[in-house]
Amino acid sequence: MKDEEWRTLYENFETMDLIYAVDHIDKLRSFLGDRANLQPPEIRDDMMKLHELAMDVVNNRSGNNLVEFADLAEDINSDIYMMMQSLEKIQETIRKLIELMPESSYGLDEEA
């Protein structure tokens, strides 16, 4: 790496941002990680429950579970929103790093 390329990286990228990205990955684990005894993530169970409620409310035109259906949909949407926020932060960090990488870091022949 040339001195100028290193300087660009050094002056424009904070390595602590990668640790913050790991923090976001840990947040996602709370949503997507398997639970004890290899049980699937809670969001999967919630989606299956939402499907069950949808079958009743949408397909069977039953209003008995309408409030539970709406509440669960809102809860899942909120969880997904938080996950998207974390994924966007991770992507911002990685994108910034990639944009600052010198061409030589990709093994390209500089003389070609």
Backbone hydrogen bonds in HBPLUS format (Angstrom, degrees):
<---DONOR---> <-ACCEPTOR-->    atom                        ^
c    i                          cat <-CA-CA->   ^        H-A-AA   ^      H-
h    n   atom  resd res      DA  || num        DHA   H-A  angle D-A-AA Bond
n    s   type  num  typ     dist DA aas  dist angle  dist       angle   num
A0005-GLU N   A0002-LYS O   3.07 MM   3  5.17 117.2  2.48  98.4 113.7     1
A0006-TRP N   A0002-LYS O   2.94 MM   4  6.27 161.3  1.97 158.6 163.8     2
A0007-ARG N   A0003-ASP O   2.88 MM   4  6.08 162.5  1.91 151.3 156.4     3
A0008-THR N   A0004-GLU O   3.00 MM   4  6.19 154.7  2.06 143.2 149.4     4
A0009-LEU N   A0005-GLU O   3.12 MM   4  6.43 160.9  2.16 147.9 152.3     5
A0010-TYR N   A0006-TRP O   2.78 MM   4  6.01 171.1  1.79 161.1 163.6     6
A0011-GLU N   A0007-ARG O   2.83 MM   4  5.89 161.9  1.86 152.7 156.7     7
A0012-ASN N   A0008-THR O   3.13 MM   4  5.97 131.4  2.38 138.0 148.6     8
A0012-ASN N   A0009-LEU O   3.28 MM   3  5.35 138.7  2.46  98.4 109.6     9
A0013-PHE N   A0009-LEU O   2.98 MM   4  5.62 126.0  2.28 154.8 158.0    10
A0017-ASP N   A0014-GLU O   2.92 MM   3  5.65 155.3  1.98 119.9 126.9    11
A0018-LEU N   A0015-THR O   3.02 MM   3  5.62 147.9  2.12 112.8 120.7    12
A0019-ILE N   A0016-MET O   2.95 MM   3  5.10 123.4  2.28  99.6 114.3    13
A0020-TYR N   A0016-MET O   3.01 MM   4  6.43 152.7  2.08 150.0 158.1    14
A0021-ALA N   A0017-ASP O   2.92 MM   4  6.17 144.6  2.04 138.4 148.2    15
A0022-VAL N   A0018-LEU O   3.01 MM   4  6.33 146.1  2.13 138.9 147.5    16
A0023-ASP N   A0019-ILE O   2.99 MM   4  6.38 147.1  2.10 143.1 152.4    17
A0024-HIS N   A0020-TYR O   3.06 MM   4  6.47 146.2  2.17 142.5 151.2    18
A0024-HIS N   A0021-ALA O   3.08 MM   3  5.03 117.2  2.50  91.5 106.6    19
A0025-ILE N   A0021-ALA O   2.96 MM   4  6.35 147.0  2.07 143.9 153.6    20
A0026-ASP N   A0022-VAL O   2.90 MM   4  6.24 152.3  1.97 149.6 157.0    21
A0027-LYS N   A0023-ASP O   3.03 MM   4  6.42 142.8  2.17 140.0 150.1    22
A0028-LEU N   A0024-HIS O   3.03 MM   4  6.38 153.8  2.10 146.3 152.7    23
A0029-ARG N   A0025-ILE O   2.93 MM   4  6.27 145.3  2.06 145.7 155.9    24
A0030-SER N   A0027-LYS O   3.14 MM   3  5.43 130.8  2.39 100.2 112.2    25
A0031-PHE N   A0028-LEU O   2.88 MM   3  5.21 138.2  2.05 105.5 117.8    26
A0032-LEU N   A0028-LEU O   2.76 MM   4  5.96 160.7  1.80 158.2 165.0    27
A0033-GLY N   A0029-ARG O   2.72 MM   4  4.62 149.9  1.81 130.2 133.2    28
A0035-ARG N   A0039-GLN O   2.82 MM   4  4.96 153.1  1.89 144.3 149.5    29
A0039-GLN N   A0036-ALA O   3.22 MM   3  5.95 159.4  2.26 118.9 123.5    30
A0044-ARG N   A0041-PRO O   3.03 MM   3  5.53 135.7  2.23 109.8 121.0    31
A0046-ASP N   A0042-GLU O   2.83 MM   4  6.16 158.0  1.88 154.6 161.7    32
A0047-MET N   A0043-ILE O   2.88 MM   4  6.07 152.3  1.95 142.0 148.9    33
A0048-MET N   A0044-ARG O   2.97 MM   4  6.26 155.8  2.03 149.5 155.9    34
A0049-LYS N   A0045-ASP O   2.90 MM   4  6.16 154.6  1.96 148.8 156.2    35
A0050-LEU N   A0046-ASP O   2.82 MM   4  6.05 152.7  1.89 146.1 154.2    36
A0051-HIS N   A0047-MET O   2.93 MM   4  6.18 151.2  2.02 143.3 150.7    37
A0052-GLU N   A0048-MET O   2.98 MM   4  6.28 156.1  2.04 144.2 150.6    38
A0053-LEU N   A0049-LYS O   2.89 MM   4  6.20 160.4  1.93 152.4 157.3    39
A0054-ALA N   A0050-LEU O   2.78 MM   4  5.96 151.2  1.86 145.3 154.3    40
A0055-MET N   A0051-HIS O   2.87 MM   4  6.14 153.2  1.95 150.7 157.0    41
A0056-ASP N   A0052-GLU O   3.28 MM   4  6.62 150.9  2.37 140.8 147.7    42
A0057-VAL N   A0053-LEU O   2.77 MM   4  6.02 174.3  1.77 161.1 162.2    43
A0058-VAL N   A0054-ALA O   2.67 MM   4  5.17 144.3  1.79 135.0 147.3    44
A0059-ASN N   A0054-ALA O   3.36 MM   5  6.94 150.8  2.46 146.3 154.7    45
A0060-ASN N   A0055-MET O   3.10 MM   5  6.45 131.6  2.34 142.4 156.4    46
A0062-SER N   A0056-ASP O   3.10 MM   6  5.72 158.4  2.15 140.5 142.8    47
A0066-LEU N   A0063-GLY O   3.29 MM   3  5.02 170.1  2.30 103.9 106.2    48
A0069-PHE N   A0065-ASN O   2.82 MM   4  5.93 159.2  1.86 157.5 164.4    49
A0070-ALA N   A0066-LEU O   2.92 MM   4  6.12 163.0  1.95 150.8 154.6    50
A0071-ASP N   A0067-VAL O   2.89 MM   4  6.05 166.5  1.91 153.3 157.5    51
A0072-LEU N   A0068-GLU O   2.92 MM   4  5.99 163.9  1.94 148.8 153.3    52
A0073-ALA N   A0069-PHE O   3.03 MM   4  6.18 157.8  2.08 145.0 151.5    53
A0074-GLU N   A0070-ALA O   3.01 MM   4  6.22 157.9  2.06 149.0 154.8    54
A0075-ASP N   A0071-ASP O   2.91 MM   4  6.17 156.6  1.96 149.1 155.8    55
A0076-ILE N   A0072-LEU O   2.92 MM   4  6.12 165.7  1.94 154.9 157.9    56
A0077-ASN N   A0073-ALA O   2.94 MM   4  6.07 159.6  1.98 145.7 152.0    57
A0078-SER N   A0074-GLU O   2.93 MM   4  6.13 153.5  2.00 146.9 153.8    58
A0079-ASP N   A0075-ASP O   3.01 MM   4  6.32 159.4  2.06 149.3 154.5    59
A0080-ILE N   A0076-ILE O   2.88 MM   4  6.13 163.5  1.91 155.7 160.2    60
A0081-TYR N   A0077-ASN O   2.89 MM   4  6.08 153.7  1.96 145.8 153.2    61
A0082-MET N   A0078-SER O   3.06 MM   4  6.37 158.6  2.11 149.0 153.7    62
A0083-MET N   A0079-ASP O   2.96 MM   4  6.28 154.0  2.03 148.0 155.7    63
A0084-MET N   A0080-ILE O   2.82 MM   4  6.06 158.5  1.87 152.9 158.6    64
A0085-GLN N   A0081-TYR O   2.98 MM   4  6.25 154.2  2.05 147.9 154.7    65
A0086-SER N   A0082-MET O   3.13 MM   4  6.42 158.4  2.18 145.7 150.6    66
A0087-LEU N   A0083-MET O   2.86 MM   4  6.16 163.9  1.89 155.1 159.8    67
A0088-GLU N   A0084-MET O   2.84 MM   4  6.02 156.9  1.89 150.4 156.4    68
A0089-LYS N   A0085-GLN O   3.09 MM   4  6.35 153.7  2.16 145.1 151.8    69
A0090-ILE N   A0086-SER O   2.99 MM   4  6.29 159.3  2.03 153.1 158.6    70
A0091-GLN N   A0087-LEU O   2.87 MM   4  6.06 163.4  1.89 150.0 154.9    71
A0092-GLU N   A0088-GLU O   2.85 MM   4  6.04 156.5  1.91 147.5 153.8    72
A0093-THR N   A0089-LYS O   3.16 MM   4  6.36 161.3  2.19 146.8 150.7    73
A0094-ILE N   A0090-ILE O   3.06 MM   4  6.36 168.2  2.08 156.8 159.3    74
A0095-ARG N   A0091-GLN O   2.79 MM   4  5.84 165.1  1.81 155.0 159.9    75
A0096-LYS N   A0092-GLU O   2.97 MM   4  6.06 161.6  2.00 147.0 151.9    76
A0097-LEU N   A0093-THR O   3.10 MM   4  6.34 160.3  2.14 146.9 152.2    77
A0098-ILE N   A0094-ILE O   2.91 MM   4  6.15 164.0  1.93 155.0 159.0    78
A0099-GLU N   A0095-ARG O   2.91 MM   4  6.13 160.8  1.95 153.0 158.0    79
A0100-LEU N   A0096-LYS O   3.15 MM   4  6.35 137.3  2.34 141.9 152.5    80
A0100-LEU N   A0097-LEU O   3.15 MM   3  5.23 131.7  2.40  97.4 110.2    81
A0101-MET N   A0098-ILE O   3.19 MM   3  5.22 149.4  2.29 100.3 109.3    82
A0105-SER N   A0102-PRO O   2.97 MM   3  5.58 156.4  2.03 116.3 123.3    83
A0106-TYR N   A0103-GLU O   3.03 MM   3  5.71 165.2  2.05 120.2 125.0    84
A0107-GLY N   A0104-SER O   3.24 MM   3  5.46 161.1  2.28 111.8 112.3    85
A0112-ALA N   A0109-ASP O   3.16 MM   3  5.48 156.4  2.21 109.6 116.7    86
